[in-house]
Amino acid sequence: MMRFGTKRSAARFRPPVIWRAVAPASFGVFIAVVGSALAVELPKTEDDLIAVVRNAILSRDMALFMNLVNWDQARPLRQRAVKAQISTTFGRPIRSITLEPLPAEGLREVESRGTLRANMPLSHKLRVVFDEPDGDAGILPADVFLIGRDSQGYRIGLIVPVQRRSD
């Protein structure tokens, strides 16, 4: 007979090991996702945008960086490609971050085919140059992100497929 309060009775009522391991981790992920989604405000100025991107790269803050991206009409494959591009920036020393105007003809070639378009009006390119040796043929080690501004602030825009109407 087991008595309440003994070591054997306490062990009997413990949750399985997998619950003890998974529950705190999943709760932490839930809090991280909900907390980052609720508390992040988009940058309002060009200097704020550069500071946020620099901070996200140096602190390896994927949630902060992902919040900058406008995911409207982005298919799962595009989302994975963008996440992969962003993750390659983490841990790399930064030489410079510049915000350059997007030339008027910047997306004309891509959009002229009628199959792709930007998911928001774009006005700039954000160029992150890493403090690493130049690549083949003197190409700078850099990532470039397309930038636009909506009512909430500056965002990273994406090139997405044109929505076709079914007749």
Buried (B, 14 or more C-beta within 10 A) or exposed (E): EEEEEEEEEEEEEEEEEEEEEEEEEEEEEEEEEEEBEEEBEBBEEBEBBBEBBBEBBBEEBBBBBBBBBBBEBBEEEBBEEBEEEBEEBBEBEBEEBEBEEBEEEBBEEEBEEEEBBBBBEBBBBBBBBBEEEEEEEEEEBBBEBBBBBEEEBBBBBBBBEEEEEEE
